[in-house]
Amino acid sequence: MPKTQTVFITITAAAALGAIATIGSVAQQALSGAQKLMVVRATRLPGKVHILPATLETTQWGWFDNAELPRLTVDSGDTVVFETMSHSHGQLWPGRTIDELKKLRTDWPGRGPMTITGPVFVNTAEPGDVLQIKINKIVARPWGANFNVPGLFGQFPKEFPDGQVKYFYLDWERKVAEFGLGIEIPLRPFPGTLGVARAQPGRYNAVPPGPFAGNLDNRELIEGATLHVPVFVRGALVWTGDSHAAQGNGEVNLTAIETAFQEINVTITVDKTRKLEWPRIETESDWITMGFDEDLGKALDGAKSETAKLIAEQRNIAAEQAATSVPTRADCRVTQVVDIKKGVHCLVPKNPASARPIPPRPTAETADYLVTTARGADLNKAMDEASWGMIELLQKGKGLSRLDAYSLASITMDCRVGEMIAPEKSVHCLVPKSLWVQR
């Protein structure tokens, strides 16, 4: 792949010769030869198949910019096989200390830790369209990491002034990672970040999600799922990275089991028949709506509003009428509370006639789950109280260290939203007892 410097020299030479060309067209010519070599034969996948490896020239460390030169140009219906890189341009690997990882954040302020592969320009995609990104296949590396940067990030930075990094062998044959003696975490890989360019020009921190999707940290975005996201700039510009092997709903210490993908295989299609304001995820059984805000209560309001629009579309009724059925149709979870803008997502059956009940919101331990719960008018405080209660339960009830309890909660805890209409909201955090295995 040509270096930016090489492209600049080419442009300068063209100008010296009096050639009439824009920076974009010259840069595209410089890339076209390489892009021909990135098309491969794979007849069982949709469209033309392109390979986009993760190199220092095809990735960015922690930011998006809609002026970034596309690393690949594809047609609607084509398949892209992305490779991704670990955090900080590949500077996360087993052996790196927590002090070294902290320094990578403090020495590079204003950007996220994730490494993003792309962007990919999609022909015919225009602002106002919807892009469908279907995940066909994910192949991850055999190792991952979870870490707490001391005193700086996560849901409880003041309570955890000490740091820790844990590395894991990802046993893809058994689809588990051993957290500790007798504790096994089921692996469920998904891209923490997948999305398109935002409308606003300039370079932006890749941490907060938005209408452009991006750092969704939504653990439902697995193989077989499709992200539907509005397009804001010509060509859409698709990025992915921040690859995860497993994550809890909440991601309370800021990290999942962070890894990298040898392959995340997606088919990208331009949809000009629909309009969306916010992204949605489609799975085999559900539509998943999302809301984001620095205030978790407002994020819930956004998710409820998007859910009402979805139900209105399903039943061909007004959104105001559909809103009354949200509490009985939507299974809402706390996506994450650590990405500047907090997230709530709601699962709604794709079949409008489905009578599937919303999963229970237990208030005490069950046969299958450890449970902590809290309620109050402020959803942020309820989430803090319920998740802190789980961290203490894991520490005191299961004998984990404080940092291991924080880590295990971040990777496995499922925080569910209870009452959505009443003035007092509730949060119910669950950890499966099945994590503890008999040997």
Residue pairs with C-beta under 8 A, 6 or more apart in sequence:
1 31
1 34
1 55
1 57
1 58
1 71
2 30
2 31
2 34
2 57
3 57
4 57
4 69
6 30
7 26
7 27
7 30
7 69
10 26
10 30
11 21
11 23
11 26
11 27
14 21
14 26
24 69
27 69
28 70
28 73
31 69
31 70
31 71
31 73
35 50
35 72
35 73
38 50
38 51
38 52
38 72
39 48
39 49
39 50
40 49
40 50
40 51
41 49
42 49
42 79
45 79
45 136
45 265
45 267
46 77
46 78
46 79
46 267
47 74
47 75
47 77
47 78
47 79
47 267
48 74
48 75
48 78
48 79
49 78
49 79
49 80
49 81
50 72
50 74
50 78
50 79
50 80
50 81
51 81
51 83
52 58
52 71
52 72
52 80
52 81
52 82
52 83
52 117
52 118
52 120
53 83
54 82
54 83
54 84
54 85
54 115
54 117
54 260
56 89
57 71
58 71
58 117
58 118
59 85
59 89
59 115
59 116
59 117
59 118
59 241
60 68
60 115
60 116
60 118
60 206
60 239
61 88
61 89
61 108
61 111
61 114
61 115
61 116
62 88
62 108
62 111
62 112
62 113
62 114
62 115
62 116
62 205
62 206
62 207
63 110
63 111
63 112
63 116
63 203
63 204
63 205
63 206
64 116
64 197
64 198
64 203
64 204
64 206
64 212
64 214
64 239
65 197
65 201
65 202
65 203
65 204
66 197
66 198
66 199
66 200
66 201
66 232
66 233
66 237
67 201
68 119
68 197
68 237
70 118
70 119
70 120
70 121
70 235
70 237
71 117
71 118
71 119
71 120
72 80
72 118
72 120
72 121
73 120
73 121
73 122
73 123
73 235
74 80
74 120
74 121
74 122
74 123
74 268
75 122
75 123
75 124
76 122
76 123
76 124
76 125
76 268
76 269
76 270
77 267
77 268
77 269
78 267
78 268
79 136
79 265
79 266
79 267
79 268
80 120
80 238
80 265
80 266
80 267
80 268
81 263
81 264
81 265
82 117
82 118
82 240
82 261
82 263
82 264
82 265
82 266
83 117
83 260
83 261
83 262
83 263
83 264
84 115
84 117
84 191
84 240
84 241
84 242
84 243
84 260
84 261
84 264
85 115
85 117
85 241
85 260
86 92
86 93
86 115
86 258
86 259
86 260
87 101
87 104
87 113
87 114
87 115
87 258
88 101
88 104
88 108
88 113
88 115
89 115
90 115
90 260
91 104
92 101
92 113
92 145
92 258
93 143
94 143
94 145
94 167
96 165
97 165
98 147
98 148
98 149
98 150
98 163
98 164
98 165
99 163
101 147
101 149
101 163
101 165
102 149
102 150
102 152
102 163
104 113
105 113
105 149
105 152
105 153
106 152
110 205
111 205
111 206
112 205
112 206
112 207
112 215
112 242
114 192
114 193
114 206
114 207
114 215
114 241
114 242
115 241
115 242
116 193
116 206
116 239
116 240
116 241
116 242
117 239
117 240
117 241
118 237
118 238
118 239
118 240
119 197
119 237
119 238
119 239
120 236
120 237
120 238
120 239
120 268
121 235
121 236
121 237
122 131
122 235
122 236
122 238
122 268
122 270
123 235
124 270
125 131
125 231
125 234
125 235
125 236
125 270
126 231
126 234
127 199
127 231
127 232
127 233
127 234
128 230
128 231
128 275
129 230
129 231
129 236
129 270
129 271
129 272
130 228
130 229
130 230
130 231
130 270
130 271
130 272
130 274
130 275
130 276
131 196
131 227
131 228
131 229
131 230
131 231
131 236
131 238
131 268
131 269
131 270
131 271
132 226
132 227
132 228
132 268
132 269
132 270
132 271
133 194
133 226
133 227
133 229
133 238
133 266
133 267
133 268
134 224
134 225
134 226
134 266
134 267
134 268
134 269
135 190
135 191
135 221
135 222
135 223
135 224
135 225
135 226
135 227
135 264
135 265
135 266
136 223
136 224
136 265
136 266
136 267
137 223
137 263
137 264
137 265
138 189
138 190
138 191
138 222
138 223
138 261
138 263
138 264
138 265
139 261
139 262
139 263
139 264
140 170
140 172
140 187
140 189
140 243
140 245
140 259
140 260
140 261
140 262
141 170
141 259
141 260
141 261
141 262
142 169
142 170
142 172
143 167
143 168
143 169
143 170
143 259
144 167
144 168
144 170
144 177
144 245
144 246
144 257
144 258
144 259
145 165
145 166
145 167
145 168
145 255
145 257
145 258
145 259
146 165
146 166
146 168
146 253
146 255
146 256
146 257
146 258
146 407
146 410
146 411
147 163
147 164
147 165
147 166
147 253
147 255
147 258
148 154
148 160
148 163
148 164
148 165
148 253
148 254
148 255
148 403
148 406
148 407
149 163
149 254
150 160
150 161
150 162
150 163
151 157
151 158
151 160
151 161
151 162
151 163
153 254
153 338
154 160
154 252
154 253
154 254
154 338
154 406
154 410
155 250
155 252
155 253
155 254
155 337
155 338
155 384
155 387
156 252
156 384
156 388
156 391
156 406
159 388
160 253
160 402
160 403
160 406
162 403
163 403
164 403
164 404
164 407
166 179
166 404
166 407
168 177
168 178
168 179
168 185
168 245
168 257
169 177
169 178
170 177
170 187
170 245
170 257
170 259
171 177
171 178
171 187
172 187
175 186
175 187
176 184
176 185
176 186
176 187
177 184
177 185
177 187
177 245
177 246
177 257
178 184
178 185
179 185
179 404
179 407
179 408
179 411
179 435
180 400
180 404
182 436
182 437
182 438
182 439
183 408
183 435
183 436
183 437
184 435
184 437
185 246
185 257
185 411
185 412
185 435
186 246
187 245
187 246
187 257
188 219
188 222
188 245
188 246
189 222
189 223
189 243
189 244
189 245
189 246
189 259
189 261
190 218
190 219
190 220
190 221
190 222
190 225
190 244
190 247
191 221
191 240
191 241
191 242
191 243
191 244
191 261
191 264
192 215
192 216
192 217
192 241
192 242
192 243
192 244
192 247
192 256
193 206
193 214
193 215
193 216
193 239
193 240
193 241
193 242
194 213
194 214
194 216
194 221
194 227
194 238
194 239
194 240
195 209
195 212
195 213
195 214
195 215
195 216
195 227
195 229
195 238
195 239
195 240
195 279
196 212
196 213
196 229
196 230
196 231
196 232
196 233
196 236
196 237
196 238
196 239
197 212
197 232
197 233
197 236
197 237
197 239
198 204
198 210
198 211
198 212
198 214
198 232
199 212
199 232
199 233
205 340
206 214
206 215
206 242
207 215
207 339
207 340
208 214
208 215
208 292
208 339
208 340
208 341
209 215
209 216
209 217
209 290
209 292
209 339
209 341
209 343
210 292
210 341
211 229
211 230
211 232
211 277
211 278
211 279
212 229
212 230
212 232
212 279
213 227
213 229
213 279
214 239
215 242
215 339
216 279
216 290
216 335
216 343
217 242
217 244
217 247
217 251
217 256
217 335
217 336
217 339
217 343
218 281
218 288
218 290
218 335
218 343
218 345
219 244
219 246
219 247
219 248
219 249
220 281
220 283
220 286
220 288
220 345
220 347
221 227
221 281
222 283
224 283
224 284
225 281
225 282
225 283
226 281
226 282
227 279
227 280
227 281
227 282
228 271
228 274
228 276
228 279
228 280
228 281
228 282
229 276
229 279
230 275
230 276
230 277
230 278
230 279
231 270
236 270
238 268
240 264
240 266
242 258
243 258
243 259
243 260
243 261
243 264
244 256
244 257
244 258
244 259
245 256
245 257
245 258
245 259
246 256
246 257
246 411
246 412
247 256
247 257
247 410
247 411
248 256
248 409
248 410
248 411
248 412
248 413
248 414
248 415
249 333
249 334
249 335
249 336
249 413
249 414
249 415
249 416
250 334
250 335
250 336
250 337
250 383
250 387
250 409
250 410
250 413
250 414
250 415
250 429
251 335
251 336
251 337
251 338
251 339
251 410
252 337
252 338
252 387
252 391
252 406
252 409
252 410
252 413
253 338
253 406
253 407
253 409
253 410
254 338
254 410
255 410
256 410
256 411
257 411
277 306
278 289
278 290
278 291
278 302
278 306
279 290
280 287
280 288
280 289
280 290
280 306
280 310
281 287
281 288
281 290
281 345
282 288
282 350
285 349
285 350
286 347
286 348
286 349
286 350
287 310
287 347
287 348
287 349
287 350
288 345
288 346
288 347
288 348
289 303
289 306
289 307
289 309
289 310
289 330
289 345
289 346
289 348
290 302
290 303
290 306
290 335
290 343
290 344
290 345
290 346
291 298
291 299
291 300
291 301
291 302
291 303
291 304
291 305
291 306
291 343
291 344
291 345
292 299
292 302
292 341
292 342
292 343
293 299
293 301
293 302
293 341
293 342
294 340
294 341
294 342
295 342
295 380
296 334
296 337
296 342
296 344
296 379
296 380
296 383
297 378
297 379
297 380
297 425
299 341
299 342
299 343
299 344
300 332
300 344
300 379
300 417
300 420
300 425
302 344
303 330
303 332
303 344
303 345
303 346
304 323
304 326
304 330
304 332
304 346
304 420
305 319
305 323
306 346
307 326
307 329
307 330
307 332
307 346
307 348
308 319
308 320
308 322
308 323
308 326
309 319
309 322
310 322
310 348
311 317
311 322
311 325
311 326
311 329
311 348
311 352
312 318
312 319
312 321
312 322
314 348
314 352
315 322
315 352
326 346
326 420
327 419
327 420
327 421
328 358
329 348
329 349
329 358
330 346
330 347
330 348
330 358
330 420
331 346
331 347
331 348
331 358
331 359
331 416
332 344
332 345
332 346
332 347
332 416
332 417
332 420
333 344
333 345
333 346
333 347
333 414
333 415
333 416
333 417
334 342
334 343
334 344
334 383
334 415
334 416
334 417
334 427
335 342
335 343
335 344
335 345
336 342
336 343
337 343
337 380
337 383
337 387
342 380
344 417
349 356
359 416
361 373
361 416
361 418
361 426
361 428
362 369
362 371
362 373
362 428
362 430
363 371
363 373
363 428
364 371
365 371
367 433
368 432
368 433
368 434
369 430
369 431
369 432
369 433
370 390
370 393
370 394
370 397
370 430
370 431
370 433
371 428
371 429
371 430
372 386
372 387
372 389
372 390
372 393
372 428
372 429
373 386
373 389
373 418
373 426
373 427
373 428
373 429
374 381
374 382
374 383
374 384
374 385
374 386
374 389
374 426
374 427
375 382
375 418
375 419
375 424
375 425
375 426
375 427
376 382
376 385
376 424
376 425
377 423
377 424
377 425
378 425
379 417
379 425
379 427
382 425
382 426
382 427
383 415
383 427
385 427
386 415
386 427
386 428
386 429
387 409
387 413
387 415
387 427
387 429
389 429
390 409
390 413
390 429
390 431
391 402
391 405
391 406
391 409
392 405
394 400
394 404
394 405
394 408
394 409
394 431
395 401
395 402
395 405
398 405
398 436
400 408
408 431
408 435
409 429
409 431
412 431
412 432
412 435
413 429
413 430
413 431
414 429
414 430
414 431
415 427
415 428
415 429
415 430
416 427
416 428
416 429
416 430
417 425
417 426
417 427
418 425
418 426
418 427
418 428
419 425
419 426
